[in-house]
Amino acid sequence: MFKLISGVSPCLPTWRHFAAAFFLAGGSLGSAAASTSSGFTNQQAQQGVGVYSANCSSCHGSNLKGVSAPALIGSKFASSITNRFTTAGKLFDYVSSQMPVNNPGSLSKAQYQQVVAFVLAQNGYAPAPATAQLNAVKLTPYPVAAQGAQKPGATNLEIQNSGTTSTVVTGTLPTAASVTVTNQMMLGAAQNDSDWLLHGRDYTNQRYSALTQINVDTVKALAPVALVQTSMTGSFETTPIVAGGVMYATTPVVDNKMKILAINAATGESLWQTNYSLGDHKICCGPVNRGLALGYGMVYFVTLDDHLVAFDAANGSLKWSSQVADPSVGYSETMAPQIYKGTVIIGSAGGEWPIRGYVASYDAKTGHQLWRWQSTDPKTYEGDSWRHGGGMVWTTPAIDTERNLIIFSTGNPNPDLYGDSRKGDNLYTDSIVALNAGSGTLAWYYQEIKHDVWDYDAVSNVLLFDVNVNGKSVPAAGEAGKNGWFYIVDRRDGSLIQKSEPFVMQSKNMYSLPTKTGVVMLPGANGGAEWSPPAYSPLTKNVYIMGMNQLMNFATNKPPYRVGDIRLGSAFTNVKKEGIQNGTFTAINVDTGKITWQYTAPQPLIGGVLATAGNLVFMGEGNGYFDAFNATSGEKVWRFNLGAGVNAPPITYTVNGEQYIAVAAGGNFQLGFPLGDTIAIFKLSK
């Protein structure tokens, strides 16, 4: 029997699968005037209620006053109408080509008309005949009588909100000593079979465990012992951390809040939880958080409102909080931090905004910034486009401790699909990059794609391992690209050793330039490999990669640059007529680059992989199944359905000599997989 353990808070509203985000800029209100024709009918506005509720409300709020995206009513929206969307046609063109941000253009023309009609009606615009030409229907001046609108001349004082916390103790608190992780423990994490101390288990990011109690012969007896319900139903991407029998995890953001949890790693019983209420922020790819870091008696995590926060690991109390970037211009933070030699290392999310990516190091005791490396190189961008040229760092770096290097991958240049305004190679985007850990200076780089105009950013975690080159063992780093190859470079200088056989479908025109009318190609903009961390087994010499086959249409447009506005320059939408929408789970030999075996899943795969010395690899699917495979042969040897998409990386550890497997099951915002709120803990049944 297993335990169903509910969180102490009541269930919160579920986030919708797809959230359209208008991301309209703020500013002062235009002049007052009588109501203005808006080119929509009452019937369209009424139909738009349901479209908005299903596709927009989770980000903009059911009352249009904003949640994780700006308000669509009041003074900020009025400023956007006055300065940008002076006709109904301009507003419709923007929304229908750029939204939802995770799948632009995915609604029908009628649905876009209905949701625009609903928003305008809520802002006080009067209906007009359906035959009215949208571009001829003026939206200025703004009808100030609308609900939430400011009166002319009123002061619009914007206050940047920072997050607030509240802690609830729900069980016996751990001792400070039992959950204090030292530098020595982190450096020796690979030899510690009991705990899962770092995001990738050790600094190599291999996600490999030497535990063998659960193996190909015993895995059929694997059963859940606890299903921990967090009451935070949303896109769940966390990697739990385990030390001294205590599991730490973060939840997604729901209703503008997230939780940091400490639970008993064997029973799932809650020890403490802290609620973090977010301040103002903007998001691209879901209200997600990929986990925390544990060290020096503290837990560290980053937030969508751009804070690096430290809690006491024993009781969940706040130690310090540092603002690391400006959310008003588009920065957000989703990665699990990395801890190394008394520092906390983070990177930036938000690649759909015209901002500049970075990696930064902070003092683990004080939260004081030590250095910051910017990921756009002025010499390889035309003009000053490097100032807002992308290159975000989405996932947790690996650490080469022998060479004192931080090694990570970087995202696409901005704007995503439109490259004319940023001519050049656009370094250091779409690259594997190594920095000197002490100073943050560049050690080397390898650019996978020069001048990317396909959104083929490098977002998957870099792994460290050794490969055989001409009979010699060479220290290497590998990254699974969105374009479908696994890249292996020499981690001494960044030179390419090889790229693998493709692990997803690749159309012959995969590097065709997007056009206004669109180009259909594979891989799609999600990959290839998304952020999902692969795993590597030194026993099989295979790296295990989750992949996606999504045939997409890539269309482009010339986007304007405005501070704080999303800037895609593109729309990429699934082409469903041909039916290419599935996933691949692939074992690739790192010495040869050849595929050892491959499993095809009915849906695109996103989440993460675990490899063990029990000759097993674990991963989850969007249909709710949590799977185990024979690491050598690829035979599926076990599965369990958790009722929501298993789209997070699994971990393994021991408590009192028994091996456990744990994984979050909460679905995925980006791909619309069924949402949930559960951390599942398994062990062998007796």
C-alpha positions in Angstrom: 0.0 0.0 0.0 1.1 3.5 -0.6 0.3 6.8 1.1 -1.6 9.6 -0.6 -0.2 12.7 1.1 -1.9 16.0 0.5 -0.4 19.5 1.0 -1.6 21.6 3.9 -3.0 24.3 1.6 -6.3 23.8 -0.3 -6.1 23.1 -4.0 -5.5 26.1 -6.1 -7.0 26.8 -9.6 -5.5 24.8 -12.4 -3.4 26.6 -15.1 -4.7 26.1 -18.6 -2.8 24.0 -21.0 -2.1 26.9 -23.3 -1.9 30.5 -22.1 -1.9 33.3 -24.7 0.1 36.2 -23.6 -0.3 39.6 -25.2 2.7 41.2 -23.3 1.6 44.8 -24.0 3.9 47.6 -22.8 2.9 50.0 -20.1 2.8 53.8 -20.1 0.5 56.8 -19.5 -3.1 57.1 -20.6 -4.2 58.9 -23.8 -6.8 61.6 -24.1 -10.4 61.2 -23.0 -13.1 60.8 -25.6 -16.5 59.2 -26.2 -16.7 55.5 -27.0 -15.2 54.5 -30.3 -16.2 51.9 -32.9 -14.1 48.8 -32.6 -15.1 46.5 -35.4 -16.7 43.6 -33.6 -20.1 42.4 -32.7 -21.7 41.6 -29.4 -21.9 38.0 -30.4 -18.2 37.8 -31.1 -17.4 39.4 -27.7 -19.7 36.9 -25.9 -18.0 34.0 -27.8 -14.7 35.4 -26.8 -15.4 34.8 -23.1 -14.8 31.1 -23.5 -11.8 31.5 -25.8 -10.1 33.9 -23.4 -10.9 31.7 -20.4 -9.3 28.7 -22.0 -6.3 30.3 -23.6 -5.5 33.6 -21.9 -6.8 33.8 -18.3 -4.0 31.8 -16.7 -1.5 34.5 -17.6 -3.6 37.6 -17.8 -6.2 36.7 -15.1 -9.9 36.0 -15.3 -10.5 39.8 -14.7 -7.9 40.9 -17.3 -5.8 42.5 -14.5 -2.8 40.3 -15.1 -1.1 37.4 -13.3 2.2 36.4 -14.8 1.6 38.6 -17.8 0.5 42.3 -18.0 -3.0 43.5 -17.5 -5.2 43.8 -20.6 -7.3 46.6 -19.0 -6.5 49.9 -17.5 -3.6 52.4 -18.0 -1.0 50.0 -19.4 -3.3 48.6 -22.0 -4.5 52.1 -22.8 -0.9 53.2 -23.5 -0.4 50.2 -25.8 -3.6 51.1 -27.7 -2.5 54.8 -28.0 1.1 54.1 -29.0 1.0 50.8 -31.0 -2.4 49.4 -31.8 -4.2 52.4 -33.1 -6.7 50.2 -35.1 -8.4 47.0 -34.4 -6.6 45.5 -37.4 -3.2 46.1 -35.9 -4.2 44.5 -32.6 -5.7 41.5 -34.4 -2.6 41.1 -36.6 -0.3 41.1 -33.6 -2.3 38.7 -31.5 -3.0 36.3 -34.4 0.6 36.0 -35.5 2.4 36.1 -32.1 0.1 34.4 -29.6 -0.1 32.1 -27.8 3.6 32.6 -27.2 4.3 28.8 -26.9 2.3 28.1 -30.1 1.8 31.2 -32.1 -1.0 31.1 -34.7 -2.6 27.9 -33.2 -6.1 29.4 -32.8 -8.5 29.8 -35.7 -9.1 33.2 -37.3 -12.6 33.2 -35.7 -11.2 32.5 -32.3 -8.6 35.3 -32.6 -11.4 37.7 -33.6 -13.5 36.6 -30.7 -10.8 37.0 -28.0 -9.9 40.4 -29.4 -13.5 41.4 -29.4 -13.9 40.3 -25.8 -10.8 42.2 -24.7 -11.9 45.4 -26.4 -15.4 45.1 -25.0 -14.0 44.8 -21.5 -12.1 48.1 -22.2 -15.2 50.0 -23.1 -15.2 49.9 -26.8 -18.6 49.8 -28.5 -19.5 47.1 -31.0 -19.5 47.8 -34.7 -20.9 46.0 -37.7 -19.1 42.7 -38.6 -18.6 44.1 -42.1 -16.4 46.9 -40.8 -12.8 46.8 -42.0 -10.6 46.2 -39.0 -7.8 48.5 -40.2 -10.3 51.3 -40.7 -11.7 51.0 -37.2 -9.8 53.4 -34.9 -9.0 52.5 -31.3 -7.8 55.9 -30.3 -8.6 57.8 -28.2 -9.1 55.2 -25.5 -12.5 55.2 -23.8 -11.5 56.2 -20.2 -14.8 55.2 -18.8 -13.7 51.6 -19.1 -13.3 49.6 -15.9 -9.9 50.0 -14.4 -8.8 52.8 -16.7 -7.2 55.9 -15.2 -8.5 59.4 -15.6 -6.4 61.8 -17.6 -3.6 63.4 -15.7 -3.7 60.8 -12.9 -0.3 59.7 -11.6 0.6 56.2 -12.5 3.2 55.2 -9.9 4.7 51.8 -10.7 6.2 50.0 -7.7 8.4 47.0 -8.5 7.1 44.2 -6.2 9.5 41.7 -4.7 8.4 38.3 -3.5 7.2 37.6 0.0 7.4 34.4 2.0 5.5 32.5 4.7 6.6 29.2 6.3 4.5 26.4 7.8 6.1 23.7 9.9 4.2 20.5 9.3 6.4 17.8 10.8 9.5 17.1 12.8 12.2 19.4 11.6 15.5 17.9 10.5 18.7 18.9 12.4 20.9 21.5 10.8 23.8 19.0 10.8 21.9 16.4 8.8 21.0 18.7 6.0 24.3 20.7 5.8 26.1 19.9 2.6 29.7 20.9 2.5 32.1 21.6 -0.4 33.8 18.3 0.3 30.4 16.5 0.1 29.5 18.2 -3.2 32.9 17.3 -4.7 32.4 13.7 -3.6 28.8 13.4 -4.7 29.6 10.8 -7.4 30.8 8.5 -4.6 27.8 9.1 -2.4 25.3 6.5 -3.4 22.8 7.4 -0.6 21.9 11.0 -1.5 21.1 13.1 -4.6 23.0 16.2 -3.7 23.3 18.2 -6.9 20.9 18.8 -9.8 22.7 16.3 -12.1 23.6 14.1 -9.0 27.2 15.2 -9.3 29.1 18.0 -11.1 29.3 16.0 -14.4 25.5 16.2 -14.8 25.5 12.6 -15.8 22.4 11.8 -13.7 23.9 8.3 -13.1 23.6 6.4 -9.9 25.7 3.3 -8.9 22.7 1.9 -6.9 21.7 -1.6 -8.0 19.0 -2.8 -5.6 16.4 -1.8 -8.3 17.6 -3.5 -11.4 16.4 -5.2 -14.6 15.5 -8.4 -12.6 13.8 -6.7 -9.6 12.2 -3.6 -11.2 8.9 -5.5 -11.8 8.3 -5.2 -8.1 8.7 -1.4 -8.1 5.6 0.2 -6.6 4.7 3.6 -5.2 5.0 4.1 -1.4 3.9 7.8 -1.4 2.1 10.2 -3.8 2.8 13.6 -2.4 0.1 16.1 -3.5 1.5 19.6 -3.4 -1.8 21.3 -4.2 0.1 23.2 -6.9 -1.4 21.9 -10.1 0.8 23.1 -13.0 3.7 22.3 -15.3 5.9 20.4 -12.9 9.6 20.3 -13.9 11.5 20.1 -10.6 14.5 17.8 -9.9 14.3 17.0 -6.2 17.4 17.1 -4.0 17.9 14.5 -1.2 20.3 14.7 1.8 20.1 12.8 5.1 16.7 11.4 4.3 15.1 14.8 3.5 13.8 15.6 0.1 13.7 19.2 -1.1 11.7 20.4 -4.1 10.1 23.4 -5.8 6.7 23.6 -7.3 5.5 25.5 -10.4 3.9 28.9 -10.0 0.2 28.8 -9.5 -2.0 31.8 -8.8 1.2 33.9 -8.5 2.7 31.7 -5.8 5.1 28.8 -5.6 6.1 26.4 -2.8 9.5 25.2 -1.5 9.0 21.8 0.2 11.0 19.7 2.6 9.6 16.2 3.0 10.6 12.8 4.4 12.2 11.1 1.5 11.1 7.6 2.5 7.4 8.3 3.5 6.6 11.6 1.7 5.4 13.2 4.9 5.8 17.0 5.0 8.4 18.5 7.3 8.1 22.2 6.3 6.9 24.2 3.3 7.4 27.9 2.5 5.1 29.8 0.2 6.8 32.4 -2.1 4.5 35.0 -3.5 5.9 36.5 -6.7 6.2 40.1 -7.6 5.8 41.5 -11.1 7.1 39.2 -13.9 6.8 38.1 -17.5 7.1 34.6 -18.8 7.5 32.8 -22.1 7.3 29.1 -21.7 5.1 28.3 -18.7 5.0 29.2 -15.0 7.8 26.7 -14.2 10.7 26.2 -11.9 13.3 23.4 -12.4 14.5 23.0 -8.9 16.8 24.2 -6.1 20.3 23.7 -4.8 21.3 22.6 -1.3 24.5 23.6 0.4 26.0 25.1 3.6 22.8 24.5 5.5 20.7 26.5 3.0 18.5 25.9 0.0 18.8 28.2 -3.0 16.3 28.8 -5.7 15.5 31.4 -8.4 12.1 32.9 -9.2 10.2 34.2 -12.2 10.4 37.7 -10.7 14.2 37.5 -10.9 15.3 36.8 -7.4 17.9 34.4 -6.0 16.6 33.3 -2.6 18.2 31.4 0.2 16.3 29.6 2.9 17.4 27.8 6.1 17.4 24.1 5.0 16.4 23.0 8.5 13.2 25.1 8.9 12.5 27.0 5.7 13.0 30.5 7.1 14.3 33.2 4.8 18.0 33.9 5.0 18.4 36.4 2.2 17.0 37.4 -1.2 18.9 39.2 -4.1 17.3 40.7 -7.2 19.4 39.4 -10.1 17.7 41.0 -13.2 14.9 43.3 -14.2 11.6 41.4 -14.9 10.0 44.5 -16.5 12.2 44.1 -19.6 11.6 40.4 -20.0 14.0 38.5 -17.8 12.8 35.6 -15.7 14.6 32.8 -13.8 13.6 29.1 -14.1 16.8 27.0 -13.7 18.0 25.0 -10.7 21.1 26.9 -9.4 24.5 25.2 -9.2 26.7 25.5 -6.1 30.5 25.4 -6.4 33.2 26.5 -3.9 31.1 28.9 -1.9 29.3 30.4 -4.8 25.8 30.0 -6.4 25.8 30.1 -10.2 22.7 31.0 -12.1 21.6 31.9 -15.7 18.8 33.7 -17.3 15.5 32.7 -19.0 13.3 34.9 -21.2 14.7 34.4 -24.7 11.6 35.7 -26.4 12.3 39.2 -25.2 15.0 41.5 -26.7 17.4 41.1 -23.8 20.9 40.0 -23.3 21.6 36.5 -21.7 24.0 36.0 -18.8 25.6 33.7 -16.3 26.3 35.1 -12.9 28.0 34.0 -9.7 26.9 35.0 -6.2 28.4 34.6 -2.7 26.5 31.7 -1.1 26.6 33.3 2.3 25.5 36.9 1.5 23.9 36.8 -2.0 26.4 39.4 -3.2 27.2 39.2 -6.9 30.8 38.2 -7.7 30.8 38.3 -11.5 28.5 38.3 -14.5 29.3 37.1 -18.0 27.1 38.4 -20.9 26.4 35.9 -23.7 26.2 38.3 -26.7 29.5 39.3 -28.3 29.4 42.8 -29.9 31.8 41.8 -32.6 29.5 39.2 -34.1 26.3 41.3 -34.2 25.4 44.0 -36.7 25.4 47.5 -35.1 24.2 47.5 -31.5 21.8 44.5 -31.9 24.0 42.6 -29.4 22.6 44.8 -26.6 19.3 42.9 -27.0 20.4 39.8 -28.9 19.3 36.9 -26.7 21.6 33.9 -25.8 19.7 32.9 -22.6 21.0 30.2 -20.3 18.1 27.9 -19.4 19.6 24.9 -17.7 22.0 24.1 -14.8 25.7 24.1 -15.8 28.1 21.2 -15.3 31.4 21.8 -13.5 34.8 20.5 -14.7 36.4 20.4 -11.2 39.9 19.5 -12.6 40.0 22.5 -14.9 37.8 24.8 -12.7 35.4 25.4 -15.5 31.7 26.1 -15.6 30.2 24.5 -18.8 26.7 25.2 -20.1 24.6 25.7 -23.2 23.1 28.9 -24.6 19.9 29.9 -26.3 18.9 31.4 -29.5 19.6 35.0 -30.6 16.7 37.5 -30.6 14.5 37.9 -32.5 14.0 34.2 -32.9 13.3 33.7 -36.6 14.1 37.1 -38.1 17.8 37.6 -38.6 18.2 40.7 -40.9 18.5 43.1 -37.9 21.3 41.0 -36.3 23.6 40.0 -39.2 26.7 38.0 -38.2 27.4 34.7 -36.4 25.7 36.0 -33.2 28.1 34.6 -30.7 27.8 33.1 -28.1 24.3 32.0 -28.9 23.4 28.3 -29.7 26.7 27.3 -28.1 28.5 25.1 -25.6 30.4 27.6 -23.4 33.1 27.2 -20.7 33.9 29.9 -18.2 36.6 30.1 -15.6 34.8 29.6 -12.3 36.8 32.1 -10.3 36.5 35.0 -12.7 33.7 34.3 -15.1 36.0 34.9 -18.1 35.5 33.0 -21.3 37.7 29.8 -21.5 36.3 28.4 -24.8 33.2 27.9 -26.8 31.7 25.8 -29.6 28.9 27.3 -31.6 26.4 24.6 -32.9 24.5 27.0 -35.2 25.7 30.3 -36.6 23.1 33.0 -37.0 20.2 30.9 -35.9 16.8 31.8 -37.5 15.0 28.5 -36.5 14.8 28.8 -32.7 17.2 25.9 -32.5 18.7 27.1 -29.3 20.9 24.8 -27.1 18.9 24.4 -24.0 19.6 20.9 -22.7 22.0 20.4 -19.8 25.7 19.8 -20.8 27.1 16.4 -19.6 30.7 15.6 -18.9 32.3 12.2 -19.7 35.3 10.7 -21.3 35.4 9.4 -24.9 37.8 7.2 -26.8 39.5 9.0 -29.7 42.1 7.0 -31.6 42.7 4.8 -28.7 43.1 7.6 -26.2 40.7 8.7 -23.5 39.7 12.3 -24.0 37.8 14.5 -21.5 34.6 15.5 -23.3 31.4 17.5 -22.9 28.1 16.8 -24.7 24.9 18.6 -25.5 21.7 17.4 -27.2 20.7 20.0 -29.7 17.3 21.1 -30.8 18.4 20.4 -34.4 18.6 16.7 -33.5 22.3 16.0 -33.1 24.2 15.2 -29.9 27.4 17.3 -30.0 30.6 16.1 -28.3 33.4 18.5 -27.8 36.9 18.3 -26.1 36.4 20.0 -22.8 40.0 21.2 -22.7 39.6 23.6 -25.7 36.0 23.2 -27.0 37.0 21.7 -30.3 34.4 19.4 -31.9 35.1 15.7 -31.6 32.0 14.5 -33.3 28.2 14.9 -33.6 26.0 11.9 -33.4 23.6 10.3 -35.8 20.4 12.3 -35.7 18.1 11.2 -32.9 15.0 12.8 -34.5 13.6 13.3 -38.0 15.4 15.9 -40.1 13.8 17.2 -43.3 16.1 18.0 -46.2 15.1 21.7 -46.0 15.7 22.0 -42.2 18.0 25.0 -42.7 15.8 26.8 -45.2 15.2 30.4 -44.4 11.7 31.1 -42.9 9.5 33.2 -45.1 6.4 35.4 -44.6 4.1 32.6 -46.0 6.0 29.9 -44.1 8.3 26.9 -44.6 7.4 23.5 -43.3 10.3 21.5 -41.8 11.7 19.2 -39.2 12.8 19.5 -36.4 10.2 21.9 -35.1 11.1 24.9 -32.9 10.8 22.7 -29.8 13.4 20.3 -31.1 15.0 17.8 -31.2 15.9 17.9 -27.6 14.2 20.5 -25.4 15.4 21.5 -21.9 15.1 17.8 -20.8 18.4 16.7 -19.2 19.8 13.5 -20.7 21.7 10.8 -18.7 24.9 9.0 -19.3 25.9 5.5 -18.1 29.6 4.7 -17.9 28.7 1.0 -17.9 27.1 1.2 -21.4 29.0 4.2 -22.7 25.6 5.4 -23.9 23.9 8.8 -23.5 20.1 8.7 -23.2 18.2 11.5 -24.9 14.5 12.5 -25.0 13.5 13.9 -28.4 10.6 15.4 -30.3 9.3 15.0 -33.8 6.9 17.9 -34.5 6.5 19.0 -38.1 6.2 22.8 -38.0 5.5 25.7 -40.3 8.1 28.5 -39.8 6.8 31.9 -40.8 8.7 35.2 -40.2 8.0 38.9 -40.0 10.0 42.1 -39.2 9.4 42.8 -35.5 9.9 46.2 -33.9 12.2 46.7 -31.0 10.5 48.1 -27.9 11.9 47.7 -24.3 9.8 45.3 -22.3 7.9 43.9 -25.4 8.2 40.3 -26.5 9.9 40.1 -29.9 9.7 36.8 -31.7 9.8 38.0 -35.3 8.2 34.7 -36.1 5.4 32.2 -35.8 6.0 28.5 -35.7 3.0 26.2 -35.6 2.4 22.5 -35.7 1.4 21.0 -39.0 -1.0 18.3 -37.9 -2.3 17.1 -41.3 0.7 14.9 -41.8 0.5 13.5 -38.3 4.1 13.9 -37.3 3.8 14.5 -33.6 5.7 11.9 -31.6 8.8 11.4 -29.4 12.0 9.5 -29.4 14.0 8.0 -26.5 17.5 7.3 -27.9 20.6 5.6 -26.6 23.7 6.9 -28.4 27.2 5.5 -28.0 29.5 8.4 -27.2 32.6 6.8 -28.7 31.1 6.2 -32.1 28.1 8.6 -32.2 26.0 5.8 -33.4 22.5 5.0 -32.2 22.4 1.9 -30.0 18.7 1.7 -29.7 15.6 3.9 -30.0 12.1 3.8 -28.6 9.3 5.8 -30.3 6.7 7.3 -28.0 3.2 8.4 -29.2 3.8 12.0 -28.1 6.8 14.3 -28.1 9.0 13.6 -25.1 10.0 16.3 -22.5 11.2 15.9 -18.9 14.5 14.1 -18.1 16.3 10.8 -17.7 17.9 8.8 -14.9 20.5 6.0 -15.5 21.5 3.5 -12.9 24.0 0.6 -12.4 21.0 -1.7 -12.2 21.2 -1.5 -16.1 18.1 0.7 -16.1 17.1 4.0 -17.5 14.0 5.8 -16.4 11.9 8.6 -18.1 8.3 9.8 -18.3 5.8 10.4 -21.0 3.1 13.0 -21.5 0.4 10.4 -21.3 1.1 9.8 -17.6 3.4 6.8 -17.9 6.6 6.5 -16.0 8.8 4.0 -17.8 11.9 1.9 -17.1 14.1 0.5 -19.9 16.9 -2.0 -20.1 19.8 0.3 -20.6 21.6 -2.1 -22.9 18.9 -3.4 -25.1 16.2 -0.7 -24.9 13.5 -3.2 -23.8 10.8 -1.6 -21.8 10.7 -3.6 -18.5 8.3 -1.6 -16.3 5.8 1.2 -16.4 3.4 2.9 -14.0 0.7 5.5 -14.9 0.6 8.5 -12.6 -2.5 10.2 -14.1 -0.7 13.4 -15.2 2.2 14.0 -17.6 5.5 12.7 -16.2 7.5 15.6 -17.6 10.2 16.0 -14.9 13.6 14.3 -14.3 13.6 11.3 -12.0 16.1 10.7 -9.2 17.2 7.8 -7.0 18.6 7.5 -3.4 18.5 5.3 -0.3 17.1 5.7 3.1 17.9 3.1 5.8 19.4 0.8 3.1 16.4 0.8 0.8 16.6 2.3 -2.7 13.9 4.7 -3.8 13.0 6.4 -7.1 11.2 9.7 -7.2 9.7 11.9 -9.9 7.3 14.8 -10.2 4.1 14.2 -12.2 2.5 17.5 -13.1 2.3 17.6 -16.9 3.7 20.2 -19.2 2.4 23.7 -20.2 4.4 23.9 -23.3 3.0 20.8 -24.9 -0.4 20.7 -23.3 0.1 17.4 -21.4 -2.3 16.7 -18.5 -1.5 18.7 -15.5 -1.1 17.5 -11.9 0.5 18.3 -8.6 2.2 15.1 -7.4 5.7 13.9 -6.4 5.7 10.1 -6.6 8.1 8.0 -4.5 8.7 4.3 -5.4 10.5 1.4 -3.9 10.5 -2.4 -4.3 7.5 -4.1 -2.8 8.1 -6.9 -0.4 
